[in-house]
Amino acid sequence: MHPRMHCDYSAIVRGRDEDGKRFEEIVKVRNLSACGAYFQINRNLHTGQMVTVRIAFPTGSLTYGSSKVTIRAVVIRVEPLSDELLQIGIKFLNFRFL
């Protein structure tokens, strides 16, 4: 198990919904580790589902607004927060810095 860092990074989650239609949703990453992340989303995802996540890390620089990483991941945890909002845990499969 890897240590987790609490955060509030912006991210874009892409995948396919239950009907096979592509979706893209802006989310906030709530915590992050070397092999996974946890975020909230207004979309019904399920365990085992594949998603792509692009996270923007703030750099603290006025010249460089953020660094980005694109991650291919699998959903490993789904926890309902309300009727529409879910907390999702993902495990990283591979990544690429942009």
N, CA, C and O atoms as a MOPAC input file, in Angstrom:
PM7 MOZYME 1SCF
protein

 N      0.84900 1    -1.18000 1     0.00000 1
 C      0.00000 1     0.00000 1     0.00000 1
 C      0.89300 1     1.24100 1     0.00000 1
 O      1.89100 1     1.29600 1     0.71800 1
 N      0.52800 1     2.22500 1    -0.80300 1
 C      1.31100 1     3.44800 1    -0.93900 1
 C      0.67500 1     4.58500 1    -0.13700 1
 O     -0.54700 1     4.64600 1    -0.00900 1
 N      1.49900 1     5.48000 1     0.40000 1
 C      0.94500 1     6.64800 1     1.10400 1
 C      0.09600 1     7.49200 1     0.15400 1
 O      0.40500 1     7.62000 1    -1.03100 1
 N     -0.97300 1     8.05900 1     0.69500 1
 C     -1.85900 1     8.91600 1    -0.09800 1
 C     -1.67500 1    10.37200 1     0.28400 1
 O     -1.44300 1    10.70900 1     1.44500 1
 N     -1.78400 1    11.23200 1    -0.73200 1
 C     -1.66700 1    12.67000 1    -0.54000 1
 C     -3.04800 1    13.28600 1    -0.78700 1
 O     -3.62300 1    13.10600 1    -1.86000 1
 N     -3.57200 1    14.00200 1     0.19200 1
 C     -4.83700 1    14.70900 1    -0.00500 1
 C     -4.58000 1    15.88000 1    -0.94500 1
 O     -3.56500 1    16.56700 1    -0.83000 1
 N     -5.51100 1    16.10500 1    -1.88300 1
 C     -5.30800 1    17.15000 1    -2.89100 1
 C     -6.66200 1    17.64400 1    -3.39900 1
 O     -7.71300 1    17.18300 1    -2.95300 1
 N     -6.61900 1    18.56700 1    -4.31800 1
 C     -7.82000 1    19.11500 1    -4.94700 1
 C     -7.46200 1    19.49700 1    -6.38200 1
 O     -7.64400 1    20.64400 1    -6.78900 1
 N     -6.94800 1    18.52000 1    -7.15200 1
 C     -6.51500 1    18.75900 1    -8.52300 1
 C     -7.67600 1    18.58600 1    -9.49900 1
 O     -8.53500 1    17.72500 1    -9.30800 1
 N     -7.69500 1    19.40400 1   -10.53500 1
 C     -8.68800 1    19.24900 1   -11.60000 1
 C     -8.27000 1    18.09800 1   -12.50700 1
 O     -7.08400 1    17.85900 1   -12.73500 1
 N     -9.27000 1    17.39600 1   -13.01600 1
 C     -8.99900 1    16.27600 1   -13.92100 1
 C    -10.16600 1    16.10800 1   -14.88100 1
 O    -11.27800 1    16.56800 1   -14.62100 1
 N     -9.89200 1    15.44700 1   -15.98400 1
 C    -10.92000 1    15.05800 1   -16.94700 1
 C    -10.93900 1    13.53800 1   -16.99800 1
 O     -9.90800 1    12.90000 1   -17.20900 1
 N    -12.12400 1    12.96600 1   -16.80100 1
 C    -12.29500 1    11.51100 1   -16.86600 1
 C    -13.02200 1    11.19300 1   -18.16100 1
 O    -14.04500 1    11.80000 1   -18.47800 1
 N    -12.48200 1    10.22900 1   -18.90700 1
 C    -13.09900 1     9.78700 1   -20.15400 1
 C    -13.31700 1     8.28200 1   -20.09500 1
 O    -12.53100 1     7.54300 1   -19.50300 1
 N    -14.39700 1     7.84900 1   -20.72100 1
 C    -14.68600 1     6.41700 1   -20.76700 1
 C    -15.95300 1     6.18100 1   -21.54600 1
 O    -16.35900 1     7.00200 1   -22.36800 1
 N    -16.57600 1     5.04700 1   -21.27900 1
 C    -17.85800 1     4.69900 1   -21.90700 1
 C    -18.87200 1     4.41300 1   -20.81000 1
 O    -18.55900 1     3.77100 1   -19.80700 1
 N    -20.10400 1     4.90400 1   -21.02000 1
 C    -21.14400 1     4.67900 1   -20.02100 1
 C    -21.74200 1     3.28300 1   -20.18500 1
 O    -21.26200 1     2.48400 1   -20.98900 1
 N    -22.78400 1     3.00000 1   -19.42000 1
 C    -23.39800 1     1.66800 1   -19.43700 1
 C    -23.97100 1     1.29000 1   -20.79500 1
 O    -24.09400 1     0.10500 1   -21.10600 1
 N    -24.32700 1     2.29800 1   -21.62000 1
 C    -24.86600 1     2.05400 1   -22.95500 1
 C    -23.77600 1     2.01200 1   -24.02200 1
 O    -24.07500 1     1.87600 1   -25.20800 1
 N    -22.51400 1     2.13000 1   -23.60900 1
 C    -21.41000 1     2.10400 1   -24.56300 1
 C    -21.10300 1     3.44700 1   -25.19700 1
 O    -20.24400 1     3.53700 1   -26.07500 1
 N    -21.80000 1     4.49900 1   -24.75900 1
 C    -21.55500 1     5.83500 1   -25.30900 1
 C    -20.36500 1     6.47900 1   -24.59700 1
 O    -20.19600 1     6.34200 1   -23.38600 1
 N    -19.55600 1     7.17500 1   -25.37100 1
 C    -18.39600 1     7.86100 1   -24.79500 1
 C    -18.85000 1     9.01600 1   -23.91800 1
 O    -19.83800 1     9.68800 1   -24.21300 1
 N    -18.10800 1     9.23600 1   -22.82600 1
 C    -18.38300 1    10.38700 1   -21.97300 1
 C    -17.07300 1    11.05300 1   -21.59600 1
 O    -15.99900 1    10.45900 1   -21.67700 1
 N    -17.19500 1    12.29300 1   -21.18500 1
 C    -16.07700 1    13.08000 1   -20.67200 1
 C    -16.63600 1    13.96500 1   -19.56700 1
 O    -17.62100 1    14.67400 1   -19.77700 1
 N    -16.01700 1    13.93000 1   -18.39500 1
 C    -16.51400 1    14.72100 1   -17.27300 1
 C    -15.34800 1    15.32800 1   -16.50500 1
 O    -14.33000 1    14.67500 1   -16.27400 1
 N    -15.51200 1    16.58600 1   -16.11300 1
 C    -14.51900 1    17.26900 1   -15.28900 1
 C    -14.78100 1    16.90800 1   -13.83700 1
 O    -15.91600 1    16.98900 1   -13.36500 1
 N    -13.72000 1    16.50600 1   -13.12100 1
 C    -13.83200 1    16.08900 1   -11.72700 1
 C    -12.72500 1    16.74800 1   -10.90800 1
 O    -11.83600 1    17.40200 1   -11.45200 1
 N    -12.79700 1    16.56700 1    -9.60300 1
 C    -11.74000 1    16.97500 1    -8.67600 1
 C    -11.14000 1    15.72200 1    -8.05500 1
 O    -11.85600 1    14.90700 1    -7.47400 1
 N     -9.83000 1    15.57100 1    -8.18000 1
 C     -9.13100 1    14.46100 1    -7.54000 1
 C     -8.96900 1    14.82500 1    -6.07200 1
 O     -8.41600 1    15.87700 1    -5.75100 1
 N     -9.44900 1    13.96200 1    -5.17700 1
 C     -9.43500 1    14.23000 1    -3.73500 1
 C     -8.20600 1    13.67700 1    -3.03800 1
 O     -7.73800 1    14.25800 1    -2.05900 1
 N     -7.67100 1    12.55200 1    -3.52900 1
 C     -6.38700 1    12.08500 1    -3.01800 1
 C     -5.70000 1    11.24500 1    -4.08200 1
 O     -6.32400 1    10.76200 1    -5.02600 1
 N     -4.40000 1    11.08700 1    -3.90100 1
 C     -3.54500 1    10.53600 1    -4.94200 1
 C     -2.42200 1     9.74500 1    -4.29500 1
 O     -1.90500 1    10.14000 1    -3.25100 1
 N     -2.03900 1     8.62500 1    -4.91100 1
 C     -0.87300 1     7.86400 1    -4.46000 1
 C     -0.05800 1     7.50200 1    -5.68900 1
 O     -0.38500 1     7.91400 1    -6.80200 1
 N      1.00100 1     6.73500 1    -5.49000 1
 C      1.85500 1     6.33600 1    -6.60100 1
 C      1.14300 1     5.39200 1    -7.56300 1
 O      1.54300 1     5.27500 1    -8.72100 1
 N      0.09300 1     4.71600 1    -7.09600 1
 C     -0.55700 1     3.74300 1    -7.97700 1
 C     -2.06100 1     3.93600 1    -8.13400 1
 O     -2.72400 1     3.09900 1    -8.74700 1
 N     -2.61900 1     5.03600 1    -7.58600 1
 C     -4.05100 1     5.22900 1    -7.73300 1
 C     -4.51800 1     6.60700 1    -7.32900 1
 O     -3.73300 1     7.44500 1    -6.88600 1
 N     -5.81300 1     6.82800 1    -7.48900 1
 C     -6.41500 1     8.12400 1    -7.15200 1
 C     -7.85400 1     7.90500 1    -6.72000 1
 O     -8.43400 1     6.83900 1    -6.92600 1
 N     -8.41000 1     8.94300 1    -6.11700 1
 C     -9.77900 1     8.91500 1    -5.61100 1
 C    -10.43900 1    10.21700 1    -6.02200 1
 O     -9.90200 1    11.29000 1    -5.74300 1
 N    -11.59700 1    10.15100 1    -6.68300 1
 C    -12.28200 1    11.35700 1    -7.12900 1
 C    -13.78600 1    11.18300 1    -7.01600 1
 O    -14.28600 1    10.07800 1    -6.80800 1
 N    -14.49900 1    12.29400 1    -7.15700 1
 C    -15.96100 1    12.27800 1    -7.13500 1
 C    -16.46400 1    12.56400 1    -8.53800 1
 O    -15.89900 1    13.38800 1    -9.25700 1
 N    -17.54000 1    11.86800 1    -8.92400 1
 C    -18.06400 1    12.01500 1   -10.27800 1
 C    -19.58600 1    11.89200 1   -10.25600 1
 O    -20.15000 1    11.19500 1    -9.41300 1
 N    -20.23700 1    12.57200 1   -11.18800 1
 C    -21.69800 1    12.52700 1   -11.33500 1
 C    -22.09800 1    11.54400 1   -12.43200 1
 O    -22.97400 1    11.83400 1   -13.24600 1
 N    -21.46300 1    10.40400 1   -12.44700 1
 C    -21.72600 1     9.42100 1   -13.50000 1
 C    -21.63500 1     8.03100 1   -12.88000 1
 O    -20.82100 1     7.78900 1   -11.98900 1
 N    -22.47000 1     7.13400 1   -13.35600 1
 C    -22.49300 1     5.78000 1   -12.81400 1
 C    -21.36400 1     4.94900 1   -13.43000 1
 O    -21.46500 1     4.51900 1   -14.57900 1
 N    -20.29800 1     4.72600 1   -12.67400 1
 C    -19.20800 1     3.85400 1   -13.08900 1
 C    -19.28100 1     2.58800 1   -12.25700 1
 O    -19.91200 1     2.56900 1   -11.20000 1
 N    -18.63600 1     1.53000 1   -12.72900 1
 C    -18.67300 1     0.27800 1   -11.98800 1
 C    -17.27600 1    -0.32800 1   -11.85900 1
 O    -16.38000 1    -0.02900 1   -12.64900 1
 N    -17.11100 1    -1.16900 1   -10.86600 1
 C    -15.83600 1    -1.83700 1   -10.62000 1
 C    -15.42200 1    -2.63500 1   -11.85800 1
 O    -16.23600 1    -3.34100 1   -12.45400 1
 N    -14.15400 1    -2.51300 1   -12.23200 1
 C    -13.62600 1    -3.20100 1   -13.40700 1
 C    -13.67200 1    -2.37200 1   -14.67200 1
 O    -13.06900 1    -2.74800 1   -15.67800 1
 N    -14.36800 1    -1.25800 1   -14.64400 1
 C    -14.48200 1    -0.39500 1   -15.81400 1
 C    -13.16200 1     0.32700 1   -16.08200 1
 O    -12.48900 1     0.76700 1   -15.15000 1
 N    -12.79800 1     0.44400 1   -17.35200 1
 C    -11.58400 1     1.14900 1   -17.75600 1
 C    -11.91300 1     2.61700 1   -18.01000 1
 O    -12.93500 1     2.92800 1   -18.62300 1
 N    -11.05600 1     3.51600 1   -17.54300 1
 C    -11.20700 1     4.95100 1   -17.77300 1
 C     -9.84100 1     5.54500 1   -18.09600 1
 O     -8.79900 1     4.96100 1   -17.79700 1
 N     -9.87600 1     6.71600 1   -18.71200 1
 C     -8.68000 1     7.51800 1   -18.93000 1
 C     -8.86600 1     8.80000 1   -18.14100 1
 O     -9.92100 1     9.43100 1   -18.20600 1
 N     -7.84400 1     9.18100 1   -17.40100 1
 C     -7.91300 1    10.36700 1   -16.55200 1
 C     -6.74100 1    11.27600 1   -16.89700 1
 O     -5.59500 1    10.83000 1   -16.94000 1
 N     -7.02900 1    12.54500 1   -17.14200 1
 C     -5.97500 1    13.54400 1   -17.35600 1
 C     -6.00000 1    14.49400 1   -16.16700 1
 O     -6.97700 1    15.21200 1   -15.95500 1
 N     -4.91300 1    14.49200 1   -15.39200 1
 C     -4.81100 1    15.31100 1   -14.18700 1
 C     -3.88300 1    16.48500 1   -14.45900 1
 O     -2.81400 1    16.32600 1   -15.04800 1
 N     -4.30900 1    17.66600 1   -14.02100 1
 C     -3.47800 1    18.87600 1   -14.12700 1
 C     -2.88800 1    19.17600 1   -12.75900 1
 O     -3.61800 1    19.46500 1   -11.81100 1
 N     -1.56800 1    19.10700 1   -12.65600 1
 C     -0.87400 1    19.42100 1   -11.41000 1
 C     -0.42800 1    20.87000 1   -11.43400 1
 O      0.24800 1    21.27500 1   -12.38000 1
 N     -0.77600 1    21.66800 1   -10.43500 1
 C     -0.29800 1    23.05800 1   -10.41100 1
 C      1.21300 1    23.08300 1   -10.21800 1
 O      1.75800 1    22.29800 1    -9.44200 1
 N      1.88900 1    23.98800 1   -10.92700 1
 C      3.34600 1    24.05700 1   -10.83800 1
 C      3.83000 1    25.15100 1    -9.89600 1
 O      4.98100 1    25.12400 1    -9.46100 1
 N      2.97000 1    26.11300 1    -9.57500 1
 C      3.40500 1    27.24000 1    -8.76500 1
 C      4.13200 1    28.28800 1    -9.57700 1
 O      4.65600 1    29.24800 1    -9.01300 1
 N      4.17600 1    28.12800 1   -10.88600 1
 C      4.88200 1    29.05000 1   -11.77300 1
 C      3.88100 1    29.89000 1   -12.55800 1
 O      2.84700 1    29.38300 1   -12.99400 1
 N      4.18200 1    31.15800 1   -12.73700 1
 C      3.33200 1    32.01300 1   -13.56800 1
 C      3.54700 1    31.72200 1   -15.04700 1
 O      2.65300 1    31.95900 1   -15.86000 1
 N      4.71700 1    31.21400 1   -15.40300 1
 C      5.03000 1    30.89600 1   -16.79800 1
 C      4.39900 1    29.56900 1   -17.20900 1
 O      3.84000 1    29.44900 1   -18.29900 1
 N      4.49400 1    28.58800 1   -16.33800 1
 C      3.95500 1    27.26600 1   -16.62400 1
 C      2.75500 1    27.03300 1   -15.71200 1
 O      2.91800 1    26.83000 1   -14.50900 1
 N      1.55500 1    27.06000 1   -16.28100 1
 C      0.34000 1    26.97500 1   -15.48200 1
 C      0.13200 1    25.64600 1   -14.78900 1
 O     -0.31000 1    25.61200 1   -13.64100 1
 N      0.44700 1    24.53900 1   -15.47000 1
 C      0.28000 1    23.23000 1   -14.85400 1
 C      1.06800 1    22.19100 1   -15.64600 1
 O      1.42500 1    22.40700 1   -16.80400 1
 N      1.32400 1    21.08800 1   -15.01000 1
 C      1.87500 1    19.91100 1   -15.67500 1
 C      0.73500 1    18.91100 1   -15.76000 1
 O     -0.09000 1    18.83400 1   -14.85000 1
 N      0.68000 1    18.15700 1   -16.82600 1
 C     -0.43200 1    17.22600 1   -17.01300 1
 C      0.08400 1    15.80400 1   -17.17700 1
 O      1.16800 1    15.57200 1   -17.71400 1
 N     -0.71500 1    14.86700 1   -16.70400 1
 C     -0.42900 1    13.45400 1   -16.89300 1
 C     -1.72300 1    12.78600 1   -17.35200 1
 O     -2.79800 1    13.06300 1   -16.82000 1
 N     -1.60700 1    11.90700 1   -18.34100 1
 C     -2.74400 1    11.11700 1   -18.79700 1
 C     -2.54500 1     9.69300 1   -18.30000 1
 O     -1.48300 1     9.09700 1   -18.47900 1
 N     -3.58400 1     9.16200 1   -17.67400 1
 C     -3.48800 1     7.87000 1   -16.99600 1
 C     -4.56600 1     6.92900 1   -17.52400 1
 O     -5.73100 1     7.31100 1   -17.63300 1
 N     -4.18300 1     5.72500 1   -17.84500 1
 C     -5.14500 1     4.65700 1   -18.14100 1
 C     -5.33100 1     3.91000 1   -16.82400 1
 O     -4.35000 1     3.53400 1   -16.18200 1
 N     -6.57900 1     3.69300 1   -16.41900 1
 C     -6.83100 1     3.13200 1   -15.09300 1
 C     -8.04900 1     2.22500 1   -15.10000 1
 O     -8.84800 1     2.23100 1   -16.03700 1
 N     -8.17200 1     1.44600 1   -14.03500 1
 C     -9.33100 1     0.58700 1   -13.83000 1
 C    -10.00700 1     1.01900 1   -12.52800 1
 O     -9.34000 1     1.31100 1   -11.53600 1
 N    -11.33700 1     1.05200 1   -12.54800 1
 C    -12.11200 1     1.40200 1   -11.35700 1
 C    -12.06300 1     0.21900 1   -10.39100 1
 O    -12.41200 1    -0.90300 1   -10.75600 1
 N    -11.62400 1     0.48100 1    -9.14500 1
 C    -11.54100 1    -0.59300 1    -8.15200 1
 C    -12.46800 1    -0.37100 1    -6.95400 1
 O    -12.68200 1    -1.28300 1    -6.15500 1
 N    -13.01500 1     0.84000 1    -6.83300 1
 C    -13.92800 1     1.12300 1    -5.71500 1
 C    -14.98300 1     2.12800 1    -6.16900 1
 O    -14.66700 1     3.11800 1    -6.83000 1
 N    -16.23300 1     1.86600 1    -5.81000 1
 C    -17.35000 1     2.77100 1    -6.09900 1
 C    -18.15000 1     2.92800 1    -4.81100 1
 O    -18.66000 1     1.94900 1    -4.26600 1
 N    -18.25800 1     4.17300 1    -4.32500 1
 C    -19.00200 1     4.45400 1    -3.10000 1
 C    -19.99400 1     5.57600 1    -3.35200 1
 O    -19.58200 1     6.68700 1    -3.68600 1
 N    -21.30300 1     5.31900 1    -3.20200 1
 C    -22.29100 1     6.38100 1    -3.40600 1
 C    -22.21100 1     7.42700 1    -2.28400 1
 O    -22.12200 1     7.08700 1    -1.10400 1
 N    -22.24700 1     8.70200 1    -2.68100 1
 C    -22.33200 1     9.80700 1    -1.72000 1
 C    -23.74900 1    10.35100 1    -1.64700 1
 O    -24.20100 1    10.80200 1    -0.59500 1
 N    -24.44300 1    10.30200 1    -2.77800 1
 C    -25.83300 1    10.75100 1    -2.87100 1
 C    -26.45800 1    10.00900 1    -4.05500 1
 O    -25.84800 1     9.09700 1    -4.61200 1
 N    -27.67400 1    10.40400 1    -4.43600 1
 C    -28.32400 1     9.76100 1    -5.57800 1
 C    -27.55400 1     9.97000 1    -6.87800 1
 O    -27.62300 1     9.13500 1    -7.77900 1
 N    -26.82400 1    11.07300 1    -6.98200 1
 C    -26.14000 1    11.40600 1    -8.23900 1
 C    -24.62200 1    11.39700 1    -8.14200 1
 O    -23.94900 1    11.31800 1    -9.17000 1
 N    -24.06800 1    11.47600 1    -6.95200 1
 C    -22.62200 1    11.63800 1    -6.78900 1
 C    -21.97900 1    10.36700 1    -6.23800 1
 O    -22.43000 1     9.80500 1    -5.23900 1
 N    -20.90800 1     9.92500 1    -6.91600 1
 C    -20.15300 1     8.74900 1    -6.49200 1
 C    -18.71400 1     9.12700 1    -6.18400 1
 O    -18.15500 1    10.03800 1    -6.79500 1
 N    -18.11700 1     8.41400 1    -5.22700 1
 C    -16.67500 1     8.49200 1    -5.01300 1
 C    -16.07600 1     7.27000 1    -5.69700 1
 O    -16.53600 1     6.14600 1    -5.49500 1
 N    -15.04500 1     7.49900 1    -6.50800 1
 C    -14.46200 1     6.44200 1    -7.31700 1
 C    -12.99000 1     6.28800 1    -6.96700 1
 O    -12.25400 1     7.27300 1    -6.90600 1
 N    -12.56700 1     5.06600 1    -6.74100 1
 C    -11.15900 1     4.74600 1    -6.56000 1
 C    -10.65300 1     4.05600 1    -7.80700 1
 O    -11.28600 1     3.12200 1    -8.29900 1
 N     -9.51500 1     4.50400 1    -8.32600 1
 C     -8.94200 1     3.89400 1    -9.52300 1
 C     -7.52100 1     3.40500 1    -9.24200 1
 O     -6.81400 1     3.94300 1    -8.39000 1
 N     -7.13100 1     2.37800 1    -9.97800 1
 C     -5.76300 1     1.86500 1    -9.94200 1
 C     -5.11600 1     2.18300 1   -11.28000 1
 O     -5.66300 1     1.86200 1   -12.33500 1
 N     -3.93600 1     2.82300 1   -11.23100 1
 C     -3.22700 1     3.19200 1   -12.45100 1
 C     -2.68300 1     1.94300 1   -13.14600 1
 O     -2.11600 1     1.05600 1   -12.50700 1
 N     -2.86700 1     1.89400 1   -14.46200 1
 C     -2.29200 1     0.82400 1   -15.26700 1
 C     -1.05700 1     1.31900 1   -16.00400 1
 O     -0.03600 1     0.63300 1   -16.05000 1
 N     -1.15500 1     2.50600 1   -16.57500 1
 C      0.00300 1     3.14900 1   -17.19400 1
 C     -0.26800 1     4.64300 1   -17.28200 1
 O     -1.41200 1     5.07500 1   -17.14500 1
 N      0.77000 1     5.43300 1   -17.50900 1
 C      0.60800 1     6.88300 1   -17.55600 1
 C      1.62100 1     7.49400 1   -18.51300 1
 O      2.61400 1     6.87500 1   -18.89400 1
 N      1.32500 1     8.74400 1   -18.88700 1
 C      2.19900 1     9.49200 1   -19.79600 1
 C      2.12600 1    10.96300 1   -19.41800 1
 O      1.03800 1    11.53300 1   -19.34800 1
 N      3.27800 1    11.58200 1   -19.17400 1
 C      3.32500 1    13.00400 1   -18.88300 1
 C      3.25200 1    13.78500 1   -20.18100 1
 O      3.84000 1    13.39100 1   -21.18800 1
 N      2.52000 1    14.90700 1   -20.15100 1
 C      2.34000 1    15.74100 1   -21.34600 1
 C      3.10000 1    17.03700 1   -21.19100 1
 O      3.07600 1    17.87800 1   -22.09000 1

